[in-house]
Amino acid sequence: MPTYTPQIADTSKVVLPEQLMLLAEQMAENVHEIWAATRIEQGWTYGPERNDALKQHPCLVPYSELPESEKVYDRNTSIETLKFILAKGWKISN
């Protein structure tokens, strides 16, 4: 199998306006909700530790109850998605 090297878009020069940070947090929560809904549809339930055999996961809780480390993961996904959109020349407005 060939070695895979991810090709990440350079968004290092993109600074999100403050008003988009609220959107990023809302997106992060929605990302978690989509992930959780998918897991639940697949038969996963809450468990204090991840157990693939029993399909249990400690993050099957509302976003507000996630540990900060998990929120950061979802938040970074949202922030980088918004930065990618702006880096590609798109405008975001409300």
C-alpha positions as CSV (number, residue, x, y, z in Angstrom):
1,M,0.0,0.0,0.0
2,P,1.4,3.4,-0.9
3,T,2.2,6.0,1.7
4,Y,-0.5,8.6,2.1
5,T,0.5,12.2,2.7
6,P,-2.4,14.6,3.4
7,Q,-2.5,17.7,1.3
8,I,-3.9,20.3,3.6
9,A,-4.9,23.7,2.2
10,D,-2.9,26.6,3.6
11,T,-5.3,28.7,5.7
12,S,-2.6,30.1,8.0
13,K,-3.0,33.6,6.7
14,V,-6.8,33.6,7.1
15,V,-8.1,35.3,10.3
16,L,-11.7,34.7,11.0
17,P,-13.7,37.9,11.9
18,E,-15.0,37.8,15.5
19,Q,-18.6,37.4,14.3
20,L,-17.7,34.1,12.5
21,M,-16.3,32.7,15.8
22,L,-19.9,32.4,17.0
23,L,-20.8,30.6,13.8
24,A,-17.8,28.3,14.3
25,E,-19.0,27.3,17.7
26,Q,-22.5,26.6,16.4
27,M,-21.0,24.6,13.6
28,A,-18.9,22.6,16.1
29,E,-22.0,21.8,18.1
30,N,-23.8,20.6,14.9
31,V,-20.8,18.5,13.9
32,H,-21.0,16.8,17.2
33,E,-24.8,16.3,16.8
34,I,-24.3,14.7,13.4
35,W,-21.6,12.4,14.6
36,A,-23.7,11.4,17.6
37,A,-26.8,10.8,15.5
38,T,-24.8,8.6,13.2
39,R,-23.3,6.6,16.0
40,I,-26.8,6.1,17.6
41,E,-28.2,5.0,14.3
42,Q,-25.4,2.4,14.1
43,G,-26.4,1.1,17.5
44,W,-23.9,2.8,19.7
45,T,-24.8,3.9,23.3
46,Y,-23.2,5.9,26.0
47,G,-20.5,4.2,28.0
48,P,-18.0,5.6,30.5
49,E,-15.1,4.3,28.3
50,R,-15.0,3.6,24.5
51,N,-15.7,0.0,23.8
52,D,-15.9,-0.9,20.2
53,A,-17.2,-4.5,20.9
54,L,-20.1,-3.2,22.9
55,K,-20.5,-0.1,20.8
56,Q,-20.2,2.3,23.7
57,H,-18.7,5.8,23.6
58,P,-18.2,8.4,26.4
59,C,-18.9,11.3,24.0
60,L,-22.5,10.3,23.3
61,V,-23.6,13.2,25.4
62,P,-24.9,16.7,24.5
63,Y,-22.1,19.0,23.2
64,S,-22.4,21.1,26.4
65,E,-21.4,18.1,28.4
66,L,-18.3,17.1,26.4
67,P,-14.9,17.6,27.9
68,E,-13.2,20.7,26.6
69,S,-10.7,18.6,24.7
70,E,-13.5,17.1,22.6
71,K,-15.1,20.5,22.0
72,V,-11.7,21.7,20.7
73,Y,-11.6,18.9,18.2
74,D,-15.0,19.8,16.8
75,R,-14.3,23.6,17.0
76,N,-11.0,23.2,15.1
77,T,-12.9,21.3,12.3
78,S,-15.4,24.2,12.1
79,I,-12.8,27.0,12.2
80,E,-10.7,25.3,9.5
81,T,-13.7,24.8,7.3
82,L,-14.6,28.5,7.6
83,K,-11.0,29.5,6.9
84,F,-10.9,27.2,3.9
85,I,-14.1,28.8,2.5
86,L,-12.6,32.3,2.9
87,A,-9.2,31.2,1.5
88,K,-10.9,30.0,-1.6
89,G,-12.3,33.5,-2.2
90,W,-15.8,32.9,-1.0
91,K,-17.6,35.5,1.1
92,I,-19.7,34.6,4.2
93,S,-22.5,37.1,5.1
94,N,-25.7,37.0,7.0
